[in-house]
Structure formats: structure tokens, C-alpha cells
Amino acid sequence: MKVRAYVLIVSVALFGMSAGSKKATLTEGSNPGDLAPSIEFLEKDGKAIRFQNQTGRYTLVHFWAAYDAESRMRNVLLANKVAAMESDKVRLCAISLDERESVFAETVKIDGLDRSSQYYMGAEVASEVSEKYHLNKGLRNFLIDDQGVIVATNVDADQLEQRFK
């Protein structure tokens, strides 16, 4: 009988402590489950670009550079897959980390990519974003849900198609 009373008292105490705790908030980071760091920059024409959560849509932020063959190839595959899916549930935002805009522009043209999903941010902003997304470990991509939470990293074209079937 004493054991039951002890268990009941401990249970009530634990419930009381958990009920009184504040709701946990997401922390900004670059791993699945983290809140995606914001990305803001001006394009050459002065147009402000902001990548935050898109209400009702997932955003695939893909970092690439012309000098990195794997990230460039993945950029082409992802761009083609998103275009073929014709889904309103995901959009591609491919961000070039090339040092020169002329290299970015020529690569987009040679690879036959739709310029509306390709962005160049400039070296200064690229350095800041690289740090936030820990790109020193390699260029990669981040699938971000409509709440701004990273749900997957390094998604390939087939995984993307499976997720949104």
C-alpha cells in the first residue's frame, strides 16, 4: 500500500513539474528538426530576396557552385525534377556560391536552367550564409517545411519525388 502511495505522489509531482514548464522553442541550425537560418540579400537589379517559410509549401534550398561538379550536377537534376513534378507543394531555390556573377550566369545558361529558381548572392553574403548553414563541410541542400523547419538534408531527385507523390 505504501508503494502505491509513493508512486502516486511521485507521478503527481512529475506531472506538476512538466505542466508548469514553458513550451520548448526551436533553435536555429542546419540539422533536421532545426529552424532554418534566414537568408536575405539583394540581387544585382536591387530586388530583395528572402528565403523564409512559404505558407503551405516546402522550399528546397540547394547550395551549389560551378567549381563543384557534384553540387552542379545535383542542381541540374533537382531543377529538372521540380519542373517535371509540376507540384505546388515544393519550390526550388538554388543558390550559387560562385565568386563571380559572370561564372554563375554562364553556368546557368550552359546547364539550360530556368533563371527563376537560380540565385547569385555575392561573396560577402555567401560567406555569412555558408557559416550559418555549415557549408564548410560541403555544398548541400536543405528541405524546409512551411513552418521554416529543416525536415531533410542532401535530398536527391528521387527522394524528392517520393516525398511529394
The 8 nearest C-alpha neighbors of each residue, nearest first, counted from 0:
[[1, 3, 2, 4, 5, 6, 7, 8],
 [2, 0, 4, 3, 5, 6, 7, 8],
 [1, 3, 5, 0, 4, 6, 7, 8],
 [4, 2, 6, 0, 5, 1, 7, 8],
 [3, 5, 7, 1, 2, 6, 8, 0],
 [4, 6, 2, 8, 3, 7, 1, 9],
 [7, 5, 3, 9, 4, 8, 10, 2],
 [6, 8, 4, 10, 5, 9, 3, 11],
 [7, 9, 5, 11, 10, 6, 4, 12],
 [10, 8, 12, 6, 11, 7, 13, 5],
 [11, 9, 7, 13, 12, 8, 6, 14],
 [10, 12, 14, 8, 9, 13, 15, 7],
 [11, 13, 9, 15, 10, 14, 8, 16],
 [14, 12, 16, 10, 15, 11, 9, 17],
 [13, 15, 11, 17, 12, 16, 18, 10],
 [16, 14, 12, 18, 13, 17, 11, 19],
 [15, 17, 13, 19, 14, 18, 12, 20],
 [16, 18, 14, 20, 19, 15, 13, 21],
 [19, 17, 15, 16, 20, 14, 21, 13],
 [18, 20, 16, 17, 15, 21, 14, 22],
 [21, 19, 17, 18, 16, 22, 23, 15],
 [22, 20, 23, 19, 18, 17, 24, 16],
 [21, 23, 24, 20, 19, 18, 25, 17],
 [24, 22, 21, 25, 20, 26, 17, 19],
 [25, 23, 22, 26, 21, 34, 27, 33],
 [26, 24, 34, 33, 27, 23, 32, 148],
 [25, 27, 33, 34, 28, 24, 35, 32],
 [26, 28, 34, 33, 35, 36, 25, 29],
 [29, 27, 33, 30, 35, 34, 26, 36],
 [28, 30, 132, 33, 35, 133, 31, 27],
 [31, 29, 33, 28, 32, 149, 152, 151],
 [32, 30, 149, 150, 151, 33, 29, 152],
 [31, 33, 149, 148, 150, 30, 34, 25],
 [34, 32, 28, 27, 31, 30, 148, 26],
 [33, 35, 148, 27, 26, 147, 25, 28],
 [36, 34, 148, 147, 149, 27, 28, 33],
 [37, 35, 27, 34, 28, 131, 38, 132],
 [36, 38, 51, 50, 35, 39, 49, 128],
 [39, 37, 50, 49, 36, 40, 128, 51],
 [38, 40, 49, 48, 37, 50, 41, 47],
 [39, 41, 48, 47, 120, 42, 49, 38],
 [42, 40, 47, 45, 46, 48, 43, 120],
 [41, 43, 45, 46, 44, 47, 120, 40],
 [42, 44, 45, 41, 46, 120, 119, 100],
 [43, 45, 42, 46, 41, 47, 48, 40],
 [46, 44, 42, 41, 43, 47, 40, 48],
 [45, 47, 42, 41, 44, 48, 43, 40],
 [48, 46, 41, 40, 45, 42, 49, 39],
 [47, 49, 40, 39, 41, 46, 50, 42],
 [50, 48, 39, 38, 51, 47, 40, 37],
 [49, 51, 38, 37, 39, 48, 52, 53],
 [52, 50, 37, 49, 147, 53, 38, 35],
 [51, 53, 147, 145, 146, 54, 144, 50],
 [54, 52, 145, 56, 55, 51, 57, 58],
 [55, 53, 145, 56, 52, 146, 57, 144],
 [54, 56, 145, 53, 88, 57, 144, 146],
 [57, 55, 88, 53, 145, 89, 54, 58],
 [56, 58, 144, 89, 145, 143, 88, 90],
 [59, 57, 90, 143, 89, 142, 91, 60],
 [58, 60, 142, 91, 141, 92, 61, 90],
 [61, 59, 92, 141, 140, 93, 58, 91],
 [60, 62, 140, 93, 94, 59, 139, 92],
 [63, 61, 94, 139, 138, 140, 93, 95],
 [62, 64, 70, 95, 71, 138, 96, 94],
 [63, 65, 95, 97, 96, 67, 66, 71],
 [64, 66, 67, 71, 106, 97, 68, 103],
 [65, 67, 64, 68, 97, 71, 63, 70],
 [66, 68, 64, 65, 70, 69, 71, 63],
 [67, 69, 71, 70, 72, 66, 65, 64],
 [68, 70, 72, 71, 67, 73, 63, 74],
 [71, 69, 63, 73, 72, 67, 68, 74],
 [72, 70, 74, 68, 73, 69, 63, 65],
 [73, 71, 69, 75, 74, 70, 68, 76],
 [72, 74, 70, 76, 71, 75, 77, 69],
 [75, 73, 71, 77, 72, 76, 78, 70],
 [74, 76, 78, 72, 73, 77, 79, 71],
 [77, 75, 73, 79, 74, 78, 80, 156],
 [78, 76, 80, 156, 74, 79, 75, 73],
 [79, 77, 75, 81, 80, 76, 74, 82],
 [78, 80, 82, 76, 77, 81, 83, 75],
 [81, 79, 77, 83, 82, 78, 156, 84],
 [80, 82, 84, 78, 83, 79, 77, 85],
 [83, 81, 79, 80, 84, 85, 78, 86],
 [84, 82, 80, 85, 81, 79, 86, 78],
 [83, 85, 81, 86, 82, 80, 160, 79],
 [86, 84, 83, 82, 81, 87, 80, 88],
 [87, 85, 84, 88, 89, 81, 163, 82],
 [86, 88, 89, 85, 56, 90, 84, 55],
 [87, 89, 56, 86, 57, 55, 90, 163],
 [90, 88, 57, 56, 58, 87, 86, 91],
 [89, 91, 58, 59, 57, 92, 88, 81],
 [90, 92, 59, 116, 58, 93, 60, 89],
 [91, 93, 60, 116, 59, 117, 61, 94],
 [92, 94, 61, 117, 60, 62, 116, 118],
 [95, 93, 118, 62, 119, 117, 61, 63],
 [94, 96, 63, 119, 64, 97, 62, 118],
 [95, 97, 64, 125, 63, 98, 94, 62],
 [98, 96, 64, 95, 99, 103, 65, 102],
 [97, 99, 122, 96, 121, 100, 102, 103],
 [100, 98, 101, 102, 97, 103, 121, 122],
 [99, 101, 103, 102, 104, 119, 98, 97],
 [100, 102, 104, 99, 103, 105, 106, 98],
 [103, 101, 105, 100, 99, 104, 106, 97],
 [102, 104, 100, 106, 101, 105, 107, 97],
 [105, 103, 101, 107, 106, 102, 100, 108],
 [104, 106, 108, 102, 107, 103, 101, 109],
 [107, 105, 109, 103, 108, 104, 110, 102],
 [108, 106, 110, 104, 112, 105, 109, 111],
 [107, 109, 105, 111, 106, 110, 104, 112],
 [110, 108, 106, 111, 107, 105, 112, 104],
 [109, 111, 107, 108, 112, 106, 75, 105],
 [112, 110, 108, 109, 107, 113, 75, 106],
 [113, 111, 107, 110, 114, 108, 75, 78],
 [112, 114, 115, 116, 111, 117, 107, 78],
 [113, 115, 117, 116, 112, 107, 118, 108],
 [116, 114, 113, 117, 118, 92, 112, 91],
 [115, 117, 92, 114, 91, 93, 113, 118],
 [118, 116, 93, 114, 115, 94, 92, 119],
 [119, 117, 94, 93, 95, 120, 116, 92],
 [118, 120, 95, 94, 121, 100, 103, 96],
 [121, 119, 124, 125, 40, 118, 42, 122],
 [120, 122, 123, 124, 125, 119, 98, 96],
 [121, 123, 125, 98, 124, 126, 120, 96],
 [124, 122, 126, 125, 121, 127, 120, 128],
 [123, 125, 127, 126, 122, 121, 120, 128],
 [126, 124, 122, 128, 123, 127, 129, 121],
 [125, 127, 129, 124, 123, 128, 122, 130],
 [128, 126, 124, 130, 125, 129, 131, 123],
 [127, 129, 131, 125, 130, 126, 132, 124],
 [130, 128, 134, 126, 132, 127, 131, 133],
 [129, 131, 133, 127, 128, 132, 126, 134],
 [132, 130, 128, 129, 133, 127, 36, 28],
 [131, 133, 29, 129, 130, 134, 128, 28],
 [134, 132, 130, 135, 131, 129, 136, 29],
 [135, 133, 129, 136, 137, 132, 138, 130],
 [134, 136, 137, 133, 129, 130, 138, 132],
 [137, 135, 134, 133, 138, 139, 132, 129],
 [138, 136, 134, 135, 139, 133, 70, 62],
 [137, 139, 134, 62, 63, 70, 136, 140],
 [140, 138, 153, 62, 61, 137, 141, 70],
 [141, 139, 61, 153, 60, 152, 62, 154],
 [140, 142, 152, 60, 59, 151, 143, 149],
 [143, 141, 59, 151, 150, 149, 58, 152],
 [144, 142, 149, 58, 148, 57, 147, 150],
 [145, 143, 57, 146, 147, 148, 149, 58],
 [144, 146, 52, 54, 53, 56, 55, 57],
 [147, 145, 144, 52, 148, 54, 53, 143],
 [148, 146, 52, 144, 145, 143, 34, 35],
 [149, 147, 34, 143, 144, 146, 35, 33],
 [150, 148, 143, 31, 32, 33, 142, 35],
 [149, 151, 31, 142, 143, 32, 148, 144],
 [152, 150, 142, 31, 149, 141, 154, 153],
 [151, 153, 141, 154, 140, 142, 31, 139],
 [154, 152, 140, 139, 155, 141, 151, 142],
 [153, 155, 152, 158, 159, 140, 151, 156],
 [154, 156, 158, 157, 159, 153, 77, 73],
 [155, 157, 159, 77, 158, 80, 76, 160],
 [158, 156, 160, 159, 155, 161, 154, 80],
 [159, 157, 161, 155, 160, 156, 154, 162],
 [158, 160, 156, 162, 157, 161, 155, 154],
 [159, 161, 157, 163, 158, 162, 164, 156],
 [162, 160, 158, 164, 159, 163, 157, 156],
 [161, 163, 159, 160, 164, 158, 157, 154],
 [162, 164, 160, 161, 159, 88, 86, 89],
 [163, 161, 162, 160, 159, 84, 86, 158]]
